[in-house]
Amino acid sequence: MNPAPDFAALPLSPPLLQGVDAMGFAAMTPVQAQALPAILEGRDVIAQAPTGSGKTAAFGLGLLHRLDPANSRTQALVLCPTRELADQVGKQLRRLAVGIPNVKVSVLCGGIPLGPQLASLSAHDPQVVVGTPGRIQELAKKKALHLGGIRTLVLDEADRMLDMGFEEAIRDIVKRTPPDRQGLLFSATFPEAIRELGTAMLRDPLQVSVEGAGQAPDIEALFFEVEPGRKAPLLAALLLAYRPESCVVFCNMRRDTEEVVGSLAHYGFSALALHGDMEQRDRDEVLVRFANRSCSVLVASDVAARGLDVEDLSAVVNYELPTDVDTYRHRIGRTGRAGRKGLALSLCTPRERERALRIEDDQGQPLRWERVQPLSGKPGKVPPAAMATLRIDAGRSDKLRPGDIVGALTGDAGLHKDAIGKIDVYATRSYVAIARPQAAAALERLRAGKIKGRRFRVSRL
C-alpha cells in the first residue's frame, strides 16, 4: 500500500505550507492528491467529493496560491449553499492564510443585515469572499461587490445549492466574473443539472471522483406505526431506546417544532427548536449549542434546517413524514456522512401511510417496520447533554481569539483543557462549550477574572 502523498511535494510557497501546518494536516486526502496538482497549475476542476473528504483545503490552497496579497481587489469567490457552511469555509481559509500578511477574507451571507456588509465593502475590497448565492448576487447588483478581478471561482456543494433553488443566481454571478478565471466545482452527486452548470462555467476541466462520492451512505432506516396523538410519547421512547448523541427531529410545520420541544422537555430531554421565525442571533445560538454538544436534540422545520451542517449526526427522526420523497431523502441524508453509520427513524400515523408507500416505491424495497411502546409516564433520569455553553460578550471586534479564551479558562479559572469543548468566535460575542459538571465553576471564575487582561460579561445559555 502506497503512503499518502505529502503536501511538501506540491509547489506551495512557505507561507502556504505554514497554513498547512496550522491546520495540522499530515498527508493529502484522495481528493487533495487528485485535484491539487491540477488546481495549482491553474486548470479548471470538477470534483465529486463527499462531506469530510478534505475538499475545502483543496480549493482553499488553490485560490490562495493564485492570490496577490499586494492587490486589494477581490480575487477569489467561494459560493456555498448555507451561511453555516460559508462560516466554516471562511474560518478554514483564514487558518490556511495565516502565513500571508494582510489577507482580508469576508463571509457575506443572507439572513443578517445588509448595512454592515456594505460598510465593510466600502472600506476596501476583501481579496477573498465566501458567501451564499443570493447575497453575493444582491451585493454585485448594487455594485458594492466587484467581481471583475476574480481569478478563482469555487462552487462548493453545488448539488445542494441547486436543490435550494440558487441556479439562476449562480449563473448570473458566473457571468459577472472574467472569462479567463479559474473555475472549481465540487459536488457530492452529479445530476444532469450539475453537468450542465459545469459545461457553462468550466473550460476543459479535469474530472475527479473520490471513493465514497455518490455512494449510498450506510443508513439504518426504521419505520414505526403510531396512533394520532401518541407521537410525543413514542418519540421520547425512541430517544431512550436508541440514545443518539445528537439527533435532528423534523417537523413539517414550524409551529409544531415548539410543541415537540415542549413535549420533550416534559419527559426530561434537553431539546431546542429551529424554525424560520427565529431572529438570526437566536438561530446562531441554537446551532452553536447543538454543534458543541450542549443540546442533544434539535427539532427543526425543513427550511430552517437548510443551514444545518453538523459533521457527525447520530440520528434523524421524521416526526411527520414529508409529502414528497425528495425531502425524505434529504432529511435522512444528514446522518451517515463521511463513512459513518447513520440512523433514521420515521413515525407514521395511518393518515401518513400513503407517504410511506411512496418512499417504499422510490427505494424499490420493503420498508423496515419496528415496534416500540410509547412512554406511559415520565421516564427515569434522562442523561443530560455532555456540555454546557458559556457566552462571552466579546468577539473578533475585541481582538478576542479562541486561544485567549482557553488561556483564561486554564489559567485563572483553573480548568483542565480536556473540560473545554468547541469555541466559536463571532464579531461581537463568543461561545465556549464546557463539560457540564465544570460549567458552573467555570462561569463563576470567568466572571470574577479577566480574559486577555479585560473583564467581559459572561453568561450561561
Helices and strands as residue ranges (DSSP letters): G 7-9, H 14-23, H 30-40, E 45-48, H 55-65, E 76-79, H 83-96, E 105-108, H 114-123, E 128-131, H 133-141, E 152-155, H 158-163, H 167-176, E 182-187, H 192-201, E 206-209, E 219-225, H 231-242, E 247-251, H 254-266, E 271-274, H 280-291, E 297-301, H 302-305, E 315-318, H 325-332, E 342-348, G 350-352, H 353-363, E 368-370, E 387-392, G 396-398, H 402-410, G 417-419, E 420-425, E 430-435, H 436-448, E 458-460
